[in-house]
Amino acid sequence: VYSKVPNSSSADINVAFKAANEALPGWSKLTVTDRSQYLHKIAELLEYKLDDFANYESRDTGKPVTLAQSVDIPRAIANFRFFAEYGPTFTFNSELNSDESENRVIQAPLGVVGCISPWNLPLYLFTWKIAPALMAGNTVLAKPSEITPYTAYKFGEICVDANLPAGVLNIVHGQGITAGDALINHKGVQAISFTGGTATGKIIAQKTAASFKKLSLEMGGKNPAIIFTDCDYKKMLDTVVQSSFSNQG
């Protein structure tokens, strides 16, 4: 045993939602520039501890440390850098006026959103969901895979060190059938972003359909390679082998 994380219940999800909901007015009213600065700070602290997080990821998943150092953690950092850099350039409000009418498009945060990420690229895909949600002014309930939870747990410490306001990001651990189910069924959660298995994705789609909750699903799959006789054989072989066996397939 190298670490322990909470096994959250539906009661814990309710507590986390309350914190996120209370933090929402203050966070959503910040300027995009202010929110960008928080994301930059998180990226900076994560980069400072890149080697530590690569070791955490290796221990949690079994992948080589070198792979986590070159892919997982740098991409997690890049998630925050990208949205911190380009978030302020997004057009949040626009006017489409003519002589006969006045039309305005006002984009506003959804509210409290839920993010559920998988085991294969734990921190990378965890942060891929969190960074844009925060940049857009939402507060977040995020559940990592119960199989590989440790980097998400340590990432919470990074956010504390970055002085991210309390309640803006709430990381909950636990089984899909308990914590995950409570998260997707919570009436106050306005959207769910899920990456994981197809069977679980189908269940989430069914459970959220009645409430018309905004839903993003990226589900499992293996892609075939179609190889034509006129291809560059060496390049094809290198690409297929890398695609098939990187990150343990």
Secondary structure in CASP SS format (residue, H / E / C, confidence):
PFRMAT SS
TARGET T0000
AUTHOR 0000-0000-0000
METHOD secondary structure of the structure
MODEL  1
V C 1.00
Y C 1.00
S C 1.00
K C 1.00
V C 1.00
P C 1.00
N C 1.00
S C 1.00
S C 1.00
S H 1.00
A H 1.00
D H 1.00
I H 1.00
N H 1.00
V H 1.00
A H 1.00
F H 1.00
K H 1.00
A H 1.00
A H 1.00
N H 1.00
E H 1.00
A H 1.00
L H 1.00
P H 1.00
G H 1.00
W H 1.00
S H 1.00
K H 1.00
L C 1.00
T C 1.00
V H 1.00
T H 1.00
D H 1.00
R H 1.00
S H 1.00
Q H 1.00
Y H 1.00
L H 1.00
H H 1.00
K H 1.00
I H 1.00
A H 1.00
E H 1.00
L H 1.00
L H 1.00
E H 1.00
Y H 1.00
K C 1.00
L H 1.00
D H 1.00
D H 1.00
F H 1.00
A H 1.00
N H 1.00
Y H 1.00
E H 1.00
S H 1.00
R H 1.00
D H 1.00
T H 1.00
G C 1.00
K C 1.00
P C 1.00
V H 1.00
T H 1.00
L H 1.00
A H 1.00
Q H 1.00
S H 1.00
V H 1.00
D H 1.00
I H 1.00
P H 1.00
R H 1.00
A H 1.00
I H 1.00
A H 1.00
N H 1.00
F H 1.00
R H 1.00
F H 1.00
F H 1.00
A H 1.00
E H 1.00
Y H 1.00
G H 1.00
P H 1.00
T H 1.00
F C 1.00
T C 1.00
F C 1.00
N E 1.00
S E 1.00
E E 1.00
L C 1.00
N C 1.00
S C 1.00
D C 1.00
E C 1.00
S C 1.00
E C 1.00
N C 1.00
R E 1.00
V E 1.00
I E 1.00
Q C 1.00
A C 1.00
P C 1.00
L C 1.00
G C 1.00
V E 1.00
V E 1.00
G E 1.00
C E 1.00
I E 1.00
S C 1.00
P C 1.00
W C 1.00
N C 1.00
L C 1.00
P H 1.00
L H 1.00
Y H 1.00
L H 1.00
F H 1.00
T H 1.00
W H 1.00
K H 1.00
I H 1.00
A H 1.00
P H 1.00
A H 1.00
L H 1.00
M H 1.00
A C 1.00
G C 1.00
N C 1.00
T E 1.00
V E 1.00
L E 1.00
A E 1.00
K E 1.00
P C 1.00
S C 1.00
E C 1.00
I C 1.00
T C 1.00
P C 1.00
Y H 1.00
T H 1.00
A H 1.00
Y H 1.00
K H 1.00
F H 1.00
G H 1.00
E H 1.00
I H 1.00
C H 1.00
V H 1.00
D H 1.00
A C 1.00
N C 1.00
L C 1.00
P C 1.00
A C 1.00
G C 1.00
V C 1.00
L E 1.00
N E 1.00
I E 1.00
V C 1.00
H C 1.00
G C 1.00
Q C 1.00
G H 1.00
I H 1.00
T H 1.00
A H 1.00
G H 1.00
D H 1.00
A H 1.00
L H 1.00
I H 1.00
N H 1.00
H C 1.00
K C 1.00
G C 1.00
V C 1.00
Q C 1.00
A E 1.00
I E 1.00
S E 1.00
F E 1.00
T E 1.00
G E 1.00
G C 1.00
T H 1.00
A H 1.00
T H 1.00
G H 1.00
K H 1.00
I H 1.00
I H 1.00
A H 1.00
Q H 1.00
K H 1.00
T H 1.00
A H 1.00
A C 1.00
S C 1.00
F C 1.00
K C 1.00
K E 1.00
L E 1.00
S E 1.00
L E 1.00
E E 1.00
M E 1.00
G C 1.00
G C 1.00
K C 1.00
N C 1.00
P C 1.00
A C 1.00
I C 1.00
I C 1.00
F C 1.00
T C 1.00
D C 1.00
C C 1.00
D C 1.00
Y H 1.00
K H 1.00
K H 1.00
M H 1.00
L H 1.00
D H 1.00
T H 1.00
V H 1.00
V H 1.00
Q H 1.00
S H 1.00
S H 1.00
F H 1.00
S H 1.00
N H 1.00
Q H 1.00
G C 1.00
END
